[in-house]
Amino acid sequence: MKNLINVLIAIVFISMGISCNKVPQKKPENKVINTLSFIKTKGTKLVDEKGNEIFLKGTNLGNWLVPEGYMFKMEQVNSPRKIDELLYELVGPDSLQVFWKGFLDNYITHDDIKYLKSIGVNHLRLPFHYKMFTDDLYMGERNAGFKYFDRLIDWCREEQLYVLLDMHCAPGGQTGDNIDDSYGYPYLFKSKSSQDLMTKIWVDIAKKYKDEPVVIGYDIVNEPIAHYFNDELDELNHQLYLLYNRIIKEVRAVDQKHIIFLNGSNWSGNFDVFEELVDDNVVYEFHKYWFDVNQEAIQVYLDFREKHNVPIYIGETGENTDEWVMDFRLLLDKHAINWCFWPYKKMNNTRGIMNFKEPENYHLITEYAKSDRSTYAKVRENRPDIVKVQKALNQYLENSLYKNNFVNKGYTKALNFKVD
């Protein structure tokens, strides 16, 4: 019996030893093999590394990393800074941080990217705010830019989609309106410190992604110099030209592979800023909204392309009826103009590929945004019930998830993308 007990004890300890010494085996990572090629310019065309022509057709991931007031159904509250301030007033700092975390995680997901690939999109333009690369608190985080860039780039590598990185909001403000989150003037062109910071951010981005073919290029700054400043346009254009040259020079010191996309001035429509062409791997970008579709509307860009033998690209257009979108897309295709329509997703709106429902009681938020908030007394007087507002924001996050979205079929067909 004693021997039997000793044997049993030995077996137990051996078993324990095996259990304790067993090292859990990691599952092998499924490395996604990238088949995308670096793209470069060749005359008026874009080509891959084998010389095959690439024609860009895509959509903007608007509102994700740069919240826009009109896409939140707000009128007077129309820039990221003002949206953040309004939501802070409504729910306080802790709930606001929870909302922004949920928003960043839900609004664009891998499922969105899979869907876009499945319908025929071949590239995405990603608007971003310079504050994502600083210590400033932005959407509840600091220095979170590469975190979200890497997340999207990983998804796009898996789905084989290109990404265009678009600085939508530059230090100091490049436009002088709500879209650049500025203070009503394009102070970027008057501020050396702002230009230094902008250049540093682009150099840091180029260092990180210089060997990443999923990134098609760098869209240096969105819609510089609004028409409100046309009495200063010559000087502002010259300052923009000098800044473009500086950024190109410093980016090229670390990255010779990626295309640089340059917007014209006056909301990207004025190509007079390009005093001379300074790099041979550049795409010239214009934006155009709300006009009668005809060749005359784009002739100036066709002439620029022919004169300089360079590619052109419309980085934003749309925000119109399905019929208008189809007519303009056909005109762009006819003239082989690379395009990217605005935007991919919006709440309760048919002017985009994807749609989602407005939450119950969301009107409490939009009505508060319209109200007089000029004093603390007015804020206290007009602020709606916090519980109802919190519930509406939570429902917004849920509704914005891809699984709860629905396709605007007419708009999607107008872009000649696949519709089930």
matplotlib code that plots the C-alpha trace (Angstrom):
import matplotlib.pyplot as plt

x = [0.0, 2.8, 4.5, 1.2, 0.8, 4.3, 3.7, 0.5, 2.2, 5.0, 2.4, 0.7, 3.9, 5.0, 1.6, 2.0, 5.4, 4.2, 1.4, 3.6, 6.4, 4.1, 4.6, 1.5, 2.1, 1.2, -0.8, 1.1, 0.2, -1.5, 0.7, -1.2, 0.9, 0.6, 0.2, -0.2, 2.5, 4.0, 2.3, 4.0, 3.2, 4.1, 3.1, -0.6, -1.1, -0.6, 1.2, 2.3, 5.8, 5.2, 4.0, 0.3, -2.0, -4.0, -7.2, -8.3, -11.9, -12.7, -14.5, -13.5, -13.7, -15.1, -16.2, -14.1, -10.9, -12.2, -15.7, -17.8, -20.8, -23.1, -22.5, -23.7, -26.7, -25.4, -25.5, -23.6, -21.5, -19.5, -15.8, -14.1, -13.2, -16.8, -18.3, -16.1, -17.0, -20.7, -20.6, -18.6, -21.3, -23.9, -22.4, -19.2, -15.6, -15.8, -18.8, -17.3, -14.1, -16.2, -18.2, -15.1, -13.5, -16.7, -16.9, -13.3, -13.9, -17.3, -17.6, -15.0, -14.3, -12.7, -16.2, -16.5, -13.3, -14.3, -17.5, -15.8, -13.4, -16.3, -18.1, -15.1, -13.5, -9.7, -8.6, -9.7, -8.9, -8.4, -8.9, -6.9, -6.2, -2.7, -3.5, -3.4, 0.4, 0.8, 0.3, -3.0, -6.1, -8.1, -11.1, -10.2, -6.6, -3.1, -0.6, -3.0, -2.4, -0.2, -2.5, -5.4, -3.3, -1.8, -5.2, -6.7, -3.5, -3.6, -7.2, -6.5, -3.5, -5.7, -8.4, -5.8, -7.0, -4.8, -4.9, -4.3, -3.4, -5.0, -4.1, -7.5, -6.7, -3.2, -1.5, -2.8, -5.5, -5.0, -8.5, -9.9, -13.3, -14.8, -13.4, -9.8, -10.9, -9.3, -10.1, -11.5, -8.2, -5.5, -2.8, -0.7, 0.7, 1.6, 3.1, 6.6, 5.9, 2.8, 4.7, 7.5, 5.1, 3.3, 6.5, 7.7, 4.5, 4.8, 8.4, 7.5, 4.7, 7.1, 9.7, 7.2, 5.5, 8.3, 8.3, 4.6, 2.9, -0.6, -0.2, -0.6, 0.7, 0.6, -2.2, -0.2, -3.1, -6.8, -8.6, -6.1, -7.2, -10.9, -12.3, -13.0, -9.3, -9.1, -7.9, -4.8, -4.7, -1.5, 0.5, -1.2, -0.7, 3.0, 3.3, 1.5, 3.8, 6.8, 5.4, 4.7, 8.3, 9.7, 7.6, 8.3, 12.1, 12.0, 9.8, 11.9, 14.9, 13.4, 10.9, 11.4, 8.7, 5.3, 3.3, 2.7, -0.8, -1.0, -4.3, -4.9, -5.9, -9.5, -10.9, -8.5, -9.9, -7.3, -4.1, -2.4, -0.6, 1.6, 4.2, 6.4, 6.5, 9.1, 8.8, 8.1, 6.0, 3.2, -0.6, -2.4, -5.7, -8.9, -12.3, -15.6, -19.1, -22.5, -22.3, -23.9, -22.2, -20.5, -17.0, -16.6, -16.6, -13.5, -11.7, -9.2, -7.9, -7.8, -5.8, -3.4, -2.9, -2.2, 0.1, 2.3, 1.9, 0.9, -1.9, -4.9, -7.3, -10.5, -10.2, -13.7, -17.0, -20.5, -23.0, -25.7, -28.5, -27.9, -28.5, -25.9, -23.4, -23.8, -23.5, -20.4, -18.8, -19.4, -17.8, -14.7, -14.4, -14.7, -11.7, -9.8, -9.7, -9.0, -11.7, -12.7, -16.3, -17.3, -18.2, -18.6, -21.0, -23.5, -26.4, -29.9, -28.7, -28.7, -25.7, -23.1, -22.5, -23.6, -26.4, -27.5, -30.5, -30.7, -31.1, -34.2, -34.0, -31.0, -33.0, -32.2, -28.6, -29.1, -31.6, -29.1, -26.5, -28.8, -29.5, -27.9, -24.8, -23.1, -23.1, -23.0, -26.5, -27.7, -25.8, -27.6, -30.9, -30.8, -29.0, -31.4, -31.8, -28.4, -29.8, -31.7, -28.7, -26.4, -28.8, -29.0, -25.2, -24.9, -27.5, -25.5, -22.5, -24.5, -26.2, -22.9, -21.6, -21.4, -23.8, -26.5, -25.8, -27.7, -26.6, -27.8, -28.3, -29.0, -25.8, -23.7, -25.0, -24.3, -20.6, -20.8, -20.0, -21.6, -25.0, -26.5]
y = [0.0, 2.4, 1.8, 2.4, 5.7, 6.8, 6.0, 8.0, 11.0, 10.8, 10.8, 13.8, 15.8, 14.8, 15.9, 19.2, 19.7, 19.1, 21.5, 24.2, 24.0, 24.0, 27.2, 28.2, 28.3, 31.4, 31.0, 31.9, 35.4, 35.5, 38.0, 39.8, 39.8, 43.2, 43.1, 46.9, 48.6, 52.1, 54.4, 57.3, 59.9, 59.4, 62.4, 62.9, 59.4, 57.4, 54.1, 51.2, 49.8, 47.7, 50.7, 49.7, 52.7, 53.2, 55.3, 56.5, 56.2, 56.6, 58.2, 60.5, 59.2, 62.5, 63.3, 60.4, 62.1, 65.6, 66.0, 68.5, 70.3, 69.9, 66.1, 66.2, 68.2, 71.3, 74.7, 77.4, 74.7, 73.7, 72.9, 70.2, 72.6, 74.0, 70.5, 69.4, 72.4, 71.9, 68.2, 69.1, 71.5, 68.9, 65.8, 66.9, 65.7, 62.0, 61.2, 63.3, 61.2, 58.0, 59.4, 60.3, 56.9, 55.2, 57.5, 56.8, 53.0, 52.8, 55.4, 53.6, 50.0, 47.1, 46.2, 49.5, 49.0, 45.5, 46.8, 49.6, 47.2, 44.9, 47.6, 48.7, 51.5, 51.5, 54.3, 56.3, 59.9, 60.3, 63.8, 64.4, 67.2, 68.3, 68.1, 64.3, 64.7, 67.0, 67.0, 68.9, 67.1, 66.2, 64.0, 62.8, 61.7, 63.2, 62.2, 59.6, 60.2, 57.2, 54.9, 55.6, 55.8, 52.4, 50.9, 52.1, 51.2, 47.7, 47.2, 48.6, 46.4, 43.4, 44.6, 45.9, 49.5, 52.6, 55.4, 59.1, 61.1, 64.5, 67.2, 68.8, 71.1, 72.6, 74.6, 78.2, 77.3, 77.3, 78.2, 80.7, 79.0, 76.1, 73.3, 73.9, 74.4, 77.9, 81.3, 82.9, 83.6, 81.5, 82.4, 79.5, 81.9, 84.5, 82.2, 80.7, 78.5, 77.0, 76.4, 74.8, 72.5, 71.5, 70.7, 68.6, 66.6, 65.8, 64.8, 62.5, 61.0, 60.5, 58.9, 56.4, 55.4, 55.9, 52.1, 51.6, 51.2, 51.1, 54.9, 56.3, 59.7, 62.8, 65.4, 68.3, 70.7, 70.8, 73.7, 76.5, 80.2, 80.8, 83.3, 85.7, 86.8, 87.5, 91.0, 89.4, 86.5, 87.2, 87.4, 84.5, 82.4, 83.2, 82.2, 78.9, 78.3, 78.9, 76.5, 73.8, 74.1, 73.8, 70.8, 69.0, 69.6, 68.3, 65.3, 64.3, 64.2, 61.2, 59.8, 59.8, 57.2, 58.7, 61.0, 64.5, 65.9, 69.7, 71.6, 74.9, 77.9, 79.3, 76.1, 74.1, 75.6, 78.2, 76.8, 80.2, 79.3, 76.9, 79.5, 76.8, 73.0, 71.9, 68.1, 65.4, 63.1, 65.5, 65.3, 68.6, 68.6, 70.6, 70.5, 71.5, 71.6, 73.0, 74.0, 73.0, 69.9, 70.8, 70.7, 74.4, 73.9, 71.8, 73.2, 75.2, 72.0, 70.1, 73.0, 72.9, 69.1, 69.5, 72.5, 70.9, 67.2, 66.3, 64.3, 66.0, 64.8, 66.0, 65.2, 66.3, 66.8, 65.6, 66.7, 66.7, 64.7, 61.2, 62.5, 65.3, 62.9, 60.5, 63.3, 64.7, 61.3, 60.4, 63.7, 63.0, 59.5, 60.8, 63.1, 60.5, 62.7, 60.7, 61.3, 60.9, 61.9, 63.4, 61.7, 58.0, 58.1, 60.6, 60.5, 60.7, 61.9, 60.4, 62.3, 59.7, 56.0, 55.0, 56.3, 55.7, 56.7, 59.8, 58.7, 59.4, 62.8, 63.9, 67.1, 68.1, 68.4, 70.2, 72.6, 73.4, 74.0, 76.7, 78.3, 81.3, 80.0, 83.3, 83.4, 80.8, 81.8, 81.0, 77.7, 76.7, 77.9, 76.2, 72.9, 69.9, 66.9, 65.2, 61.7, 62.1, 63.6, 60.8, 58.2, 60.0, 60.0, 56.4, 55.5, 57.6, 55.4, 52.3, 53.6, 54.6, 51.1, 49.5, 46.7, 49.3, 51.4, 51.2, 51.9, 54.9, 52.8, 55.6, 57.5, 54.4, 53.4, 57.0, 56.4, 53.1, 51.1, 47.7, 47.6, 44.3]
z = [0.0, 0.9, -2.4, -4.2, -2.3, -3.3, -6.9, -6.9, -5.2, -7.9, -10.6, -9.2, -8.9, -12.4, -13.7, -11.8, -13.2, -16.7, -16.2, -14.6, -17.1, -20.1, -22.1, -24.0, -27.7, -29.6, -32.6, -35.7, -36.9, -40.3, -42.0, -44.7, -47.9, -49.6, -53.3, -53.7, -55.6, -55.0, -57.4, -59.2, -61.8, -65.5, -67.6, -67.0, -65.6, -62.5, -62.9, -60.6, -60.5, -63.6, -65.6, -65.4, -65.4, -62.2, -62.2, -58.8, -57.7, -54.1, -51.2, -48.3, -44.7, -43.7, -40.1, -38.5, -37.5, -38.2, -36.9, -38.9, -37.5, -40.5, -40.4, -36.8, -37.9, -36.1, -37.6, -35.6, -34.0, -37.0, -36.2, -34.1, -31.4, -31.1, -31.2, -28.4, -26.4, -26.9, -25.9, -22.8, -21.8, -22.3, -20.6, -18.8, -19.3, -18.3, -20.5, -23.3, -23.3, -23.4, -26.3, -28.3, -27.6, -28.9, -31.9, -33.0, -32.5, -34.2, -37.0, -39.2, -38.6, -40.6, -41.7, -43.4, -45.3, -46.3, -47.7, -49.6, -51.2, -52.2, -54.1, -56.2, -54.3, -54.8, -52.5, -49.5, -48.6, -44.9, -43.5, -40.2, -37.7, -37.0, -33.2, -33.5, -33.7, -30.7, -26.9, -27.3, -26.1, -29.2, -29.3, -25.8, -26.7, -27.2, -29.9, -31.2, -34.9, -35.7, -33.7, -36.0, -39.2, -38.4, -37.7, -41.0, -43.0, -41.5, -42.6, -46.0, -46.4, -45.7, -48.2, -50.7, -50.7, -51.0, -48.4, -49.1, -45.9, -46.0, -43.5, -43.2, -40.3, -40.3, -37.5, -37.4, -39.9, -43.7, -44.8, -42.3, -41.9, -39.9, -42.0, -40.8, -37.1, -37.2, -35.8, -39.0, -40.7, -42.4, -39.9, -41.1, -43.7, -41.1, -38.5, -38.7, -35.7, -37.3, -40.6, -38.6, -36.8, -40.0, -41.7, -38.8, -38.8, -42.5, -42.1, -39.2, -41.3, -44.2, -42.0, -40.7, -44.0, -46.5, -47.2, -47.0, -50.4, -48.9, -48.5, -52.0, -51.0, -48.9, -49.4, -47.9, -46.9, -47.6, -49.3, -48.4, -48.4, -48.6, -51.1, -48.2, -48.4, -52.1, -51.5, -50.1, -52.5, -54.4, -51.2, -49.5, -52.7, -52.7, -49.0, -49.8, -52.7, -50.5, -47.9, -50.4, -51.7, -48.1, -47.2, -50.5, -50.0, -46.4, -47.2, -50.2, -47.9, -46.2, -48.7, -52.5, -53.2, -52.4, -54.5, -53.1, -53.6, -53.8, -53.5, -55.3, -53.3, -53.0, -51.6, -53.9, -57.1, -58.0, -59.6, -59.9, -56.7, -58.7, -59.9, -61.2, -60.8, -58.3, -58.1, -60.8, -58.6, -57.8, -58.4, -58.7, -56.8, -57.1, -55.3, -56.8, -55.5, -56.5, -60.2, -63.5, -64.9, -68.1, -69.5, -69.1, -65.3, -65.4, -68.5, -66.6, -64.9, -68.2, -69.7, -66.8, -67.2, -70.9, -70.5, -67.8, -68.7, -65.1, -63.4, -61.9, -59.2, -57.7, -54.0, -53.0, -54.8, -54.4, -51.8, -54.4, -56.0, -57.3, -60.8, -60.4, -59.0, -61.9, -64.5, -62.9, -62.4, -66.1, -67.1, -64.9, -66.3, -69.9, -69.3, -67.2, -64.1, -60.9, -58.4, -54.7, -53.8, -50.4, -48.0, -47.3, -44.4, -42.9, -40.4, -41.8, -45.3, -48.7, -50.1, -49.4, -49.8, -46.3, -44.0, -40.5, -38.4, -36.2, -32.5, -30.5, -28.7, -30.8, -31.6, -28.0, -29.0, -32.2, -30.6, -27.9, -30.6, -32.1, -28.7, -27.1, -25.2, -24.9, -21.1, -18.3, -17.3, -20.9, -20.9, -17.6, -18.9, -22.3, -21.4, -21.9, -19.6, -19.3, -19.1, -22.4, -24.1, -22.8, -24.1, -27.5, -27.8, -26.8, -29.5, -32.0, -31.4, -31.9, -35.0, -36.6, -36.5, -40.0, -39.0, -38.3, -41.4, -44.7, -48.2, -50.2, -53.4, -55.8, -54.7, -54.9, -58.3, -59.5, -58.7, -60.6, -57.5, -56.9, -55.3, -54.1]

ax = plt.figure().add_subplot(projection="3d")
ax.plot(x, y, z, "-o")
ax.set_aspect("equal")
plt.show()
